[in-house]
Amino acid sequence: MKKKVSIIGSGFSSLAASCYLAQAGYEVTIYEKNDSIGGRARQLKKEGFTFDMGPSWYWMPDVFERFFSDFDKSTSDYYSLQKLNPAYKVFFGNAESITIEDTLEKIKIRFEKEEPGSSIKLQKFIDAAQNNYNVAIKQLVYRPGVSPFELVTPETIKKIGQFFSTIARDVRKEFKNPKLIQILEFPVLFLGAKPSDTPSFYSFMNYADFGLGTWHPEGGMFKVIKGIHDLAISLGVQIKTGANITSINVNPQKEVVSITVNDREIKTPLVLCGSDYHHSESLLEPQYRQYSEKYWESRTFAPSSLLFYVGFDKKLINIDHHNLFFDVDFEQHAKEIYDDPQWPQEPLFYANFTSVTDASTAPGGCENGFFLVPIAPGIEDNEMLRETYFKKIISRFEKLTDQEVEKNIIFKESYCVKDFIEDYNSYKGNAYGMANTLLQTAFLRPKLKSALVKGLFFTGQLTVPGPGVPPALISGKLVSGLIQKEHNL
Ligand SMILES: Cc1cc2nc3c(=O)[nH]c(=O)nc-3n(C[C@H](O)[C@H](O)[C@H](O)COP(=O)(O)OP(=O)(O)OC[C@H]3O[C@@H](n4cnc5c(N)ncnc54)[C@H](O)[C@@H]3O)c2cc1C
């Protein structure tokens, strides 16, 4: 008889793990509390507009390709990819902006215009970042974070200093122009912490940005979820939506015996939690939880977000597919996220308009806008605050892009802390999980395998290797490897 694995959640990490486990011969069922799959990467389709509700930057295409190739498939079997040119546009104050194009050569020319001599420094910086990428993404992240020795390799020993310096320090050593500094510090924001708290080794994110480029799956990021879903189904995975898990049940021998799904007990010897780690442990009796409330309280969490999904009844001008609005003080905003959590006075924000390059995502002559303001997790969230911030960013948007847009809004929905908690059982309403800082890297993150309960495993952005879609795919692979090792068929 096949061994049964029950997976909680249908985010990227759960879907990825389900494919590996089904391929290895397990009987896999996914239980998702929401009515649609994808977790934070769900899709919102309304009034002819299509929005990705969460992730929008398709970076590290090699990781996606490696995932599908593990099943003798390719990304092109499920979706088509376009390399964006320009990759993105960054707005600064005084009506200035910098467009980042699709090759390092073009980006170097743009850097040189801002700061003479910077193109040579940029080449050196990206060469080192590429070297880190080869060590980190091709080797280290595929290790399960079980022991510190996983990180000790001939390559990492040479790089030890890079774990004790920071991206902020390295960038400032080489570049003096504040705009270039902000651009080079932007990629590590995906890891969920301040550049001044992110080890230099993470410069591999800069190689992902300038070296590998920004891609777009036609139809949006949800096409990737759909692709992995189709792969999972073809491998025999069962997916149940509207299936809320309310407890993980353990016997006196400290073995998983069952889960409770919508008040019904389902027997299962193996449970893999792809729901947020903090919530997953709350499904256990307290004595079976590995991490205390004090532990979670003391971690650096990645930000939450105030999001707006907006439909405009016209095409907008002076924007690209991805746009960063860095026209206010980043240091102040970062303090209001990490050091003294509160609503930011003047927030940086990000906006994407996938309809600029992908006509399938908005009705003809219209534009779909996704606006994101990073905020501290756990802060107060109400309609009035959301609207105040919408007014703030949309008026800045109009000024910086030199057009009126507010009166052209025909569709608008917001999403914030309360929704992250209600929809995903997210700890404090975090958007991107637990940050990757020096003390929250690899074996120092919450573990993939429970040390207290036999047959219980975890995956996703609060565990190894960290936040983001590529790490979620890797997390699914790592945990399925551990399950196969410990509970082989
Ligand atoms: C606004 C936003 C923007 C982002 N932008 C990017 C980006 O541009 N690029 C990038 O690479 N990454 C980005 N990310 C991060 C990326 O989306 C996540 O890291 C990734 O999708 C997380 O996947 P996961 O499997 O860990 O968790 P999730 O997607 O959160 O999946 C967990 C699932 O568990 C379900 N669940 C919870 N509790 C239960 C229960 N009791 N019973 C049943 N099911 C349950 C939830 O409903 C959810 O579906 C972004 C995230 C957000 C929110």
The ligand as a Gaussian input file, in Angstrom:
#p B3LYP/6-31G(d) Opt

LIG

0 1
 C        2.328000      41.020000      -1.831000
 C        3.414000      40.016000      -2.074000
 C        4.343000      40.243000      -3.071000
 C        5.349000      39.309000      -3.316000
 N        6.207000      39.524000      -4.346000
 C        7.071000      38.552000      -4.698000
 C        7.779000      38.638000      -5.929000
 O        7.596000      39.605000      -6.692000
 N        8.633000      37.625000      -6.274000
 C        8.814000      36.533000      -5.443000
 O        9.605000      35.631000      -5.789000
 N        8.137000      36.417000      -4.280000
 C        7.257000      37.386000      -3.898000
 N        6.491000      37.245000      -2.784000
 C        6.750000      36.102000      -1.889000
 C        6.103000      34.821000      -2.399000
 O        4.831000      35.073000      -2.907000
 C        6.015000      33.835000      -1.246000
 O        7.303000      33.670000      -0.668000
 C        5.498000      32.460000      -1.651000
 O        4.414000      32.557000      -2.529000
 C        5.134000      31.719000      -0.370000
 O        4.689000      30.431000      -0.641000
 P        4.427000      29.419000       0.555000
 O        4.132000      28.114000      -0.052000
 O        5.511000      29.492000       1.558000
 O        3.146000      30.000000       1.384000
 P        1.693000      30.508000       1.007000
 O        1.602000      30.957000      -0.390000
 O        1.294000      31.471000       2.046000
 O        0.781000      29.199000       1.180000
 C        0.290000      28.757000       2.413000
 C       -1.098000      28.198000       2.196000
 O       -1.558000      27.553000       3.383000
 C       -2.952000      27.773000       3.478000
 N       -3.378000      27.551000       4.878000
 C       -3.059000      28.282000       5.973000
 N       -3.639000      27.738000       7.064000
 C       -4.336000      26.659000       6.656000
 C       -5.156000      25.696000       7.329000
 N       -5.334000      25.739000       8.653000
 N       -5.748000      24.734000       6.597000
 C       -5.565000      24.655000       5.253000
 N       -4.799000      25.542000       4.562000
 C       -4.184000      26.528000       5.248000
 C       -3.097000      29.211000       3.043000
 O       -4.430000      29.521000       2.694000
 C       -2.138000      29.260000       1.852000
 O       -2.791000      28.912000       0.664000
 C        5.453000      38.141000      -2.528000
 C        4.506000      37.907000      -1.516000
 C        3.485000      38.826000      -1.306000
 C        2.455000      38.542000      -0.259000

